[in-house]
C-alpha cells in the first residue's frame, strides 16, 4: 500500500514524511526543496489488539504460560513479527509513503516539475494533501509572513491540476477514439479510456461510472460532440474514484490560523479525512522519543518525560518540549491518526494473520503470528494466499480458520483479525 503526500511547495510535506518515517530528508523554508520523490515506510498501529492478546489468554487459561510480569519489556505481547513490532498487544504494520515535489499552478502544462510530479502519484492508493493553514506562504510556496493562500484555494488548485492532467492524457487521442465509436459504439470510448488510464489505477467500473456521469447530462452520446468541458468532467469523475484525497491541515500550532471549517466540511463531504497537524512538533517528539528523553507513542495526544531523559535535557530543550505539549490538544493524534483513518476507514483495510499451524498460530519455525497483512475489505482466502506468495495463490487448495478450525474455500471473505492457514499444492 502506498500513500502519497502532495500539495504546494513549502507546506511541510517533507517534514511530515520525516516525522512519519524517521527518514532524514532535505527540509528547508523555500520552494522545491524536494526534487525527486522520497519513499519510506511508516509503522501504523492496528486499531484493535493484536491476535497475540487472544493467544496469550488461551495459553494462560490452559496453564501453558504464566501471566506477564510488570518487568516484561513487551508488556505481554508474545507474537514474533517478521517486520515491525508489537508491545502491549499494539501491533505495528508497514505503510509506504511517497513524498513528492511541491505542485504549483500550471503543473499539468509543465510548470515546476510538471507532469513528472503527477506521474509520481500514479501508483498511490490514496493521497494526503498537506495544506498550510497558517497563511504564511503563497500559492507557489514562497514565504510571505502572513496573508498567504487560503486553505480552500490550496485544495482547489490541486484538484484542478489533477483533473487537467488526466484530461490531457485523454485528449491527445480522443478524436481517433471517438471516430471508432461511430462504428463500435460507446464501448470503443470505454476501451480507449481504460487503455490510457490503467497505468494510474483506473478500473473498468471507474471508467463506466465516469462515462455515465457525462452521457446522463449531455443530450447526445456521440463522443465526437463532446467539448473540452465534457472531457474534463470525465477526468474529474475518474480522479474522484482513483485518487481519494484527504487533508493534513498543517502548521496548526501557529499563532494565526486560517478558518478551516469550510475546508473540513468539503473534504469530509467528498469522502476524505481531515486532521489538524503540526509536522515540526511531531518530528521533534519522535526524535526526543528515539533519544530516550520522553515516552511518546505516535498518534497519542500527550507524552511523559523519562527520568533519565530529564537529567540530560537542557533548559532550552525542556522549554521547547513543554511548548509542544501545550499545543498538542489542538492537533491531537496528528499525522499518525490521519494515516490510520485513511487506511482503515477511507480505504477499508483490514488485517489478517496467515499462519502455517492453525492450532498454535505459528509459522513453520514455531514463531507465533509472524505476519500481519493489510488487505482490502472483501478479500477472499485465495486473494490472501496471493498476498502471501504467488505460488500459494496458484496452488491454493483450501484455507482453515485458526479460531474455529473450520475449513473454508477460495471464495471465503476474510474478516478483520482472522488467523488463517492456507493449504496449497506448492
C-alpha positions in Angstrom: 0.0 0.0 0.0 1.3 3.5 -1.0 0.0 6.8 0.2 1.2 10.0 -1.5 1.9 13.2 0.4 1.1 16.1 -2.0 0.5 19.8 -2.1 2.1 23.1 -3.0 5.8 23.7 -2.1 6.9 24.6 1.4 3.9 23.4 3.4 5.7 20.8 5.4 5.3 17.6 3.3 9.0 16.6 3.8 8.8 17.4 7.5 5.6 15.2 7.7 7.4 12.5 5.8 10.4 12.6 8.0 8.2 12.6 11.2 6.3 9.6 10.0 9.2 7.5 8.7 12.1 8.9 10.7 14.0 9.1 7.4 16.3 12.1 7.1 15.3 14.3 4.1 16.1 17.8 3.0 13.9 20.3 4.9 14.1 24.0 4.2 11.9 27.1 4.1 11.9 27.6 0.3 10.0 26.0 -2.6 11.1 22.8 -4.3 13.4 21.5 -1.5 12.2 18.1 -2.7 13.1 17.3 -6.3 12.9 13.6 -6.6 10.2 11.8 -4.6 11.2 10.5 -1.1 9.9 7.0 -0.4 9.8 5.4 3.0 7.8 3.3 5.4 5.7 4.4 8.4 4.7 1.9 11.0 1.0 2.1 11.8 -0.6 0.7 14.9 -3.6 -1.5 14.3 -6.8 -0.1 15.7 -7.5 -3.3 17.6 -5.4 -5.5 19.8 -3.0 -7.9 18.1 -4.2 -11.5 17.9 -1.4 -12.4 20.3 -3.6 -10.9 23.1 -6.1 -13.7 22.4 -3.3 -16.3 22.0 -1.8 -15.3 25.4 -5.1 -15.6 27.1 -5.6 -19.1 25.7 -2.2 -20.2 26.8 -2.6 -18.8 30.3 -6.0 -20.4 30.7 -4.5 -23.7 29.6 -1.7 -23.4 32.1 0.9 -23.2 29.3 2.1 -19.7 30.0 2.5 -17.6 33.1 0.9 -14.1 33.3 3.1 -11.3 32.1 5.2 -9.7 34.8 5.4 -5.9 35.3 9.0 -6.2 34.1 8.0 -7.7 30.7 9.7 -5.4 28.1 6.9 -6.1 25.6 4.1 -5.7 28.1 2.5 -9.1 27.4 2.9 -9.4 23.6 4.1 -12.9 22.6 4.0 -12.6 18.8 7.3 -12.6 16.8 6.7 -10.1 13.9 8.8 -10.6 10.8 8.5 -6.8 10.3 7.6 -4.1 12.7 7.0 -4.9 16.4 4.3 -5.4 19.0 4.2 -4.1 22.5 1.3 -4.2 24.9 -0.5 -6.1 22.1 -0.3 -3.0 19.9 0.9 -4.4 16.6 2.7 -2.1 14.1 2.3 -2.7 10.4 4.1 -1.1 7.4 2.6 1.5 5.1 4.6 3.0 2.3 4.7 6.8 1.9 5.7 8.8 -1.1 6.7 12.5 -0.6 6.7 14.2 -3.9 7.9 17.6 -5.0 5.6 20.6 -4.5 2.9 21.2 -7.1 2.4 24.7 -8.5 -0.5 26.0 -10.6 0.1 25.1 -14.2 2.0 21.8 -13.4 -0.2 19.9 -15.9 1.3 22.1 -18.7 4.9 21.8 -17.5 5.4 24.4 -14.7 7.5 23.4 -11.7 8.3 19.7 -12.1 5.1 19.4 -14.2 3.9 16.0 -15.3 6.8 14.2 -13.5 5.2 15.3 -10.2 1.8 13.9 -11.4 3.4 10.7 -12.6 4.9 10.1 -9.2 1.4 9.8 -7.8 0.3 7.1 -10.3 1.0 4.1 -8.1 -0.6 5.6 -4.9 -3.7 4.1 -3.4 -4.7 7.4 -1.7 -3.4 11.0 -1.4 -3.0 13.2 1.6 -2.8 16.9 0.7 -0.7 18.8 3.2 -2.1 22.3 3.4 -0.6 25.3 5.2 -3.4 26.7 7.3 -1.1 29.3 8.9 -1.4 31.5 5.8 2.4 32.0 5.9 3.1 31.0 2.2 1.6 32.0 -1.1 0.2 29.6 -3.6 3.6 28.8 -5.1 5.2 28.2 -1.6 7.0 31.4 -1.2 7.2 32.6 2.5 5.0 35.8 2.9 4.8 36.0 6.7 1.0 36.4 6.7 -1.9 36.8 4.3 -0.8 33.8 2.1 -3.1 31.5 0.2 -6.4 30.3 1.8 -6.9 26.6 2.6 -9.8 26.3 0.2 -7.7 27.9 -2.5 -4.9 25.4 -2.0 -7.3 22.5 -2.1 -9.0 23.6 -5.3 -5.9 24.2 -7.3 -4.6 20.7 -6.6 -7.9 19.2 -7.8 -7.8 21.3 -10.9 -4.2 20.2 -11.7 -5.1 16.6 -11.3 -8.2 16.9 -13.4 -6.3 18.8 -16.1 -3.5 16.2 -16.1 -6.0 13.3 -16.6 -7.9 15.3 -19.2 -4.6 15.9 -21.1 -3.9 12.2 -21.1 -7.3 11.6 -22.7 -7.4 14.5 -25.1 -4.3 13.5 -27.2 -6.0 10.6 -28.9 -9.7 11.5 -28.3 -10.6 12.3 -31.9 -9.4 9.0 -33.3 -11.1 7.0 -30.5 -14.4 8.9 -31.0 -14.4 8.1 -34.7 -14.0 4.4 -33.8 -17.0 4.8 -31.5 -19.2 5.7 -34.5 -18.7 2.1 -35.8 -18.3 0.3 -32.5 -20.4 2.4 -30.1 -19.6 3.8 -26.7 -17.6 0.6 -25.9 -14.8 2.0 -28.1 -14.5 5.1 -25.9 -14.6 2.9 -22.8 -11.8 0.7 -24.1 -9.7 3.8 -25.1 -10.1 5.5 -21.7 -9.3 2.3 -19.9 -6.2 1.7 -22.0 -4.9 5.2 -21.4 -5.6 5.3 -17.6 -5.0 1.7 -16.4 -1.5 2.8 -15.6 -2.7 5.3 -13.0 -5.2 2.8 -11.4 -8.4 3.3 -13.3 -10.7 0.3 -13.4 -13.5 -0.6 -15.8 -16.0 0.3 -13.1 -14.4 3.8 -12.7 -14.5 4.4 -16.4 -18.1 3.2 -16.8 -19.2 5.4 -14.0 -17.5 8.4 -15.4 -18.9 7.9 -18.9 -22.4 7.6 -17.4 -21.9 10.9 -15.5 -21.3 12.7 -18.8 -23.9 10.9 -21.0 -26.6 11.4 -18.4 -26.1 15.2 -18.6 -25.2 15.5 -22.3 -28.1 15.4 -24.8 -26.0 13.4 -27.3 -24.0 10.3 -26.5 -21.8 10.9 -29.6 -18.3 11.5 -28.1 -17.3 13.5 -31.2 -19.6 16.2 -30.0 -18.1 16.3 -26.5 -16.4 19.5 -25.8 -13.3 20.1 -23.6 -15.7 20.6 -20.7 -17.2 17.1 -21.1 -13.7 15.5 -21.2 -12.7 17.5 -18.1 -15.9 16.3 -16.4 -15.0 12.8 -17.3 -11.5 13.3 -15.9 -12.9 14.7 -12.7 -15.2 11.7 -12.1 -12.3 9.3 -12.7 -10.0 11.3 -10.4 -12.5 11.1 -7.6 -12.6 7.3 -7.9 -8.8 6.6 -8.2 -7.4 9.3 -6.0 -9.4 9.7 -2.8 -7.8 12.8 -1.2 -7.6 13.6 2.5 -6.1 16.7 4.1 -3.5 17.3 6.7 -4.1 20.9 7.9 -0.5 21.6 8.8 1.1 24.3 11.0 -1.9 24.2 13.2 0.2 25.4 16.2 0.9 28.8 14.5 -0.5 31.9 16.3 -2.7 32.9 13.3 -4.5 30.0 11.7 -6.9 30.5 8.7 -10.5 29.5 9.1 -10.5 25.8 8.0 -14.2 25.0 8.8 -15.3 25.2 5.2 -12.4 23.1 4.0 -13.1 20.4 6.6 -16.8 20.3 5.5 -15.9 19.9 1.8 -13.2 17.3 2.4 -15.4 15.1 4.5 -18.4 15.6 2.2 -16.3 14.3 -0.7 -15.3 11.2 1.3 -11.9 12.3 2.5 -10.4 12.5 6.0 -9.4 15.8 7.7 -6.9 16.3 10.6 -5.1 19.2 12.1 -1.4 18.5 12.2 1.9 20.1 13.2 4.7 18.2 11.4 7.5 20.1 13.0 6.3 19.3 16.5 5.7 15.6 15.7 9.2 15.3 14.3 10.6 16.9 17.4 8.6 14.4 19.6 9.7 11.4 17.5 13.4 12.4 17.8 13.1 13.0 21.5 11.5 9.6 22.0 14.2 7.9 19.9 16.8 9.6 22.0 15.3 8.3 25.2 14.2 11.7 26.5 10.4 11.1 26.5 7.9 8.3 26.4 5.7 9.1 23.3 3.5 6.9 21.2 2.8 8.4 17.8 -0.9 9.1 17.5 -1.3 9.9 21.2 -2.1 13.5 22.3 0.4 13.6 25.2 3.8 12.3 26.3 5.7 11.8 29.5 9.3 12.8 30.4 11.6 9.8 31.2 13.5 10.2 34.4 16.9 9.6 32.8 16.0 11.9 29.9 15.1 14.8 32.2 18.5 14.6 33.8 20.2 15.3 30.4 17.7 17.8 28.9 19.0 21.3 28.6 16.7 24.2 29.8 16.1 25.1 26.1 15.1 21.5 25.2 12.8 21.3 28.2 11.1 24.6 27.3 10.6 23.5 23.7 9.0 20.2 24.7 6.8 22.0 27.2 5.7 24.4 24.5 4.8 21.5 22.2 2.8 19.8 25.0 0.6 22.9 25.2 -0.2 22.7 21.5 -1.0 19.0 21.4 -4.6 19.4 22.4 -5.0 21.4 19.2 -3.7 18.7 16.8 -4.3 15.6 18.9 -3.3 12.4 17.1 -1.9 14.4 14.2 -0.3 12.7 11.2 -0.4 9.1 12.6 -4.1 9.4 13.4 -4.8 10.8 9.9 -2.9 7.9 8.2 -4.8 5.5 10.3 -8.2 7.0 9.3 -7.1 6.9 5.6 -6.0 3.2 5.8 -8.7 1.7 8.0 -11.7 4.0 7.2 -11.3 5.5 3.8 -9.6 2.6 2.1 -11.4 0.0 4.3 -8.3 -2.1 5.0 -8.5 -5.0 7.5 -5.7 -7.2 8.9 -5.2 -10.9 8.5 -2.7 -13.2 10.2 -1.6 -16.0 7.9 0.0 -19.0 9.7 1.2 -22.5 8.9 -0.1 -24.1 12.1 -3.7 -23.2 12.7 -3.7 -24.8 16.2 -0.7 -23.0 17.7 -0.9 -19.9 15.3 2.7 -20.3 14.3 4.9 -20.4 11.2 7.0 -23.4 10.2 9.7 -22.5 12.7 7.2 -22.2 15.6 7.1 -18.4 15.7 3.7 -17.1 16.8 1.8 -14.8 14.4 4.8 -13.7 12.4 2.9 -11.8 9.7 0.1 -9.2 9.9 -1.1 -8.3 6.4 -3.3 -5.3 5.4 -5.8 -6.3 2.8 -8.9 -4.6 1.3 -12.3 -5.4 2.9 -13.8 -8.1 0.7 -10.5 -10.0 0.2 -11.1 -13.8 -0.3 -9.0 -16.6 1.1 -7.4 -17.1 -2.4 -6.7 -13.4 -2.6 -4.9 -13.6 0.8 -2.9 -16.5 -0.5 -1.6 -14.4 -3.4 -0.8 -11.6 -1.0 1.5 -14.0 0.9 3.1 -15.6 -2.2 2.2 -16.0 -5.8 2.8 -19.8 -5.6 0.4 -20.1 -2.7 -2.3 -18.5 -4.8 -1.6 -20.5 -7.9 -1.7 -23.8 -5.9 -4.5 -22.9 -3.5 -6.5 -25.9 -2.2 -8.3 -24.6 0.8 -7.9 -22.5 4.0 -8.5 -23.2 7.7 -9.9 -20.7 10.2 -7.5 -20.7 13.1 -10.2 -19.9 15.7 -12.8 -22.4 14.7 -10.6 -25.0 12.8 -13.3 -24.8 10.1 -12.2 -25.4 6.5 -13.1 -22.5 4.2 -13.0 -22.3 0.4 -11.3 -20.0 -2.0 -14.3 -17.6 -2.0 -14.4 -17.2 1.8 -14.4 -13.5 2.6 -11.6 -12.8 5.1 -12.7 -11.0 8.3 -10.7 -8.4 10.3 -8.2 -10.1 12.7 -8.7 -13.5 11.0 -6.0 -16.1 11.7 -5.8 -18.2 8.6 -3.8 -21.2 7.4 -3.5 -21.7 3.7 -3.2 -25.1 2.2 -1.6 -25.2 -1.2 -0.1 -27.6 -3.7 3.2 -25.7 -3.6 
